[in-house]
């Protein structure tokens, strides 16, 4: 029987690079993102969401000091589901800025 475990992940990134935000739930598990709330400080940037370390979900160009929100209002639709055994990773392009916020998610095994 499959079941969901709810989770909360804090986003606190300073500088450019890719950062694992939610670890892989294991060989037979996957992550379902229900809510993303992020604030970008300082310089303009491109934020990239990844399914694991290499497959891009989306690129979001941000002006300086802006925010981003995603809310899955019907979790039964599973609108943002990562592949099995993949971590949720965020990339940030500009070393002179930081990204802060949180993510609400579920893992299924």
VOLO-209478 format. One line per field, with one value per residue (C-alpha): y, z, x; residue in three letters; residue number from 1. Coordinates in steps of 0.5 Angstrom, whole numbers, m for minus. Example, Ala and Ser with C-alpha at 12.3 -4.5 7.8 and 13.67 -1.06 7.14 Angstrom:
yy	m9 / m2 .
zz	16 / 14 .
xx	25 / 27 .
type	ala / ser .
seq	1 / 2 .
end
This chain:
yy	0 / 7 / 13 / 20 / 23 / 31 / 35 / 42 / 44 / 51 / 55 / 59 / 59 / 65 / 65 / 61 / 54 / 48 / 46 / 40 / 42 / 36 / 29 / 23 / 19 / 12 / 7 / 6 / 13 / 20 / 27 / 31 / 39 / 42 / 49 / 53 / 60 / 64 / 71 / 73 / 79 / 83 / 82 / 79 / 72 / 66 / 60 / 53 / 47 / 40 / 33 / 30 / 33 / 34 / 34 / 41 / 42 / 50 / 56 / 62 / 69 / 74 / 81 / 84 / 83 / 79 / 73 / 67 / 62 / 56 / 53 / 46 / 47 / 40 / 35 / 29 / 32 / 32 / 37 / 37 / 30 / 28 / 22 / 16 / 16 / 23 / 29 / 36 / 41 / 49 / 52 / 60 / 64 / 70 / 70 / 76 / 74 / 70 / 66 / 65 / 61 / 54 / 48 / 44 / 37 / 30 / 23 / 17 / 10 .
zz	0 / m2 / 3 / 3 / 8 / 9 / 9 / 10 / 7 / 8 / 2 / 4 / m1 / m2 / m9 / m15 / m16 / m15 / m9 / m6 / m2 / m1 / m1 / m5 / m2 / m4 / m9 / m10 / m7 / m11 / m9 / m10 / m9 / m6 / m5 / m7 / m4 / m5 / m5 / m9 / m6 / m9 / m17 / m22 / m23 / m27 / m22 / m25 / m21 / m23 / m22 / m19 / m21 / m28 / m31 / m31 / m30 / m31 / m31 / m28 / m30 / m24 / m23 / m17 / m10 / m13 / m11 / m13 / m11 / m13 / m10 / m12 / m10 / m11 / m9 / m12 / m19 / m17 / m22 / m20 / m19 / m19 / m22 / m18 / m13 / m15 / m10 / m11 / m13 / m14 / m19 / m18 / m23 / m20 / m15 / m12 / m10 / m5 / m5 / 1 / 3 / 4 / 0 / 3 / 0 / 0 / m1 / m3 / m2 .
xx	0 / 3 / 2 / 4 / 9 / 8 / 15 / 17 / 24 / 27 / 30 / 36 / 41 / 47 / 51 / 51 / 50 / 46 / 43 / 39 / 33 / 29 / 33 / 31 / 26 / 29 / 29 / 22 / 20 / 18 / 17 / 10 / 11 / 5 / 7 / 13 / 14 / 21 / 24 / 30 / 34 / 39 / 41 / 37 / 37 / 35 / 32 / 32 / 28 / 31 / 28 / 34 / 41 / 41 / 33 / 31 / 23 / 23 / 27 / 25 / 28 / 27 / 28 / 32 / 28 / 22 / 18 / 15 / 10 / 7 / 1 / m2 / m9 / m12 / m6 / m10 / m8 / 0 / 2 / 9 / 11 / 19 / 21 / 22 / 29 / 30 / 32 / 29 / 34 / 34 / 40 / 41 / 45 / 48 / 53 / 51 / 44 / 40 / 34 / 30 / 23 / 20 / 17 / 11 / 12 / 10 / 14 / 11 / 14 .
type	unk / unk / unk / unk / unk / unk / unk / unk / unk / unk / unk / unk / unk / unk / unk / unk / unk / unk / unk / unk / unk / unk / unk / unk / unk / unk / unk / unk / unk / unk / unk / unk / unk / unk / unk / unk / unk / unk / unk / unk / unk / unk / unk / unk / unk / unk / unk / unk / unk / unk / unk / unk / unk / unk / unk / unk / unk / unk / unk / unk / unk / unk / unk / unk / unk / unk / unk / unk / unk / unk / unk / unk / unk / unk / unk / unk / unk / unk / unk / unk / unk / unk / unk / unk / unk / unk / unk / unk / unk / unk / unk / unk / unk / unk / unk / unk / unk / unk / unk / unk / unk / unk / unk / unk / unk / unk / unk / unk / unk .
seq	1 / 2 / 3 / 4 / 5 / 6 / 7 / 8 / 9 / 10 / 11 / 12 / 13 / 14 / 15 / 16 / 17 / 18 / 19 / 20 / 21 / 22 / 23 / 24 / 25 / 26 / 27 / 28 / 29 / 30 / 31 / 32 / 33 / 34 / 35 / 36 / 37 / 38 / 39 / 40 / 41 / 42 / 43 / 44 / 45 / 46 / 47 / 48 / 49 / 50 / 51 / 52 / 53 / 54 / 55 / 56 / 57 / 58 / 59 / 60 / 61 / 62 / 63 / 64 / 65 / 66 / 67 / 68 / 69 / 70 / 71 / 72 / 73 / 74 / 75 / 76 / 77 / 78 / 79 / 80 / 81 / 82 / 83 / 84 / 85 / 86 / 87 / 88 / 89 / 90 / 91 / 92 / 93 / 94 / 95 / 96 / 97 / 98 / 99 / 100 / 101 / 102 / 103 / 104 / 105 / 106 / 107 / 108 / 109 .
end
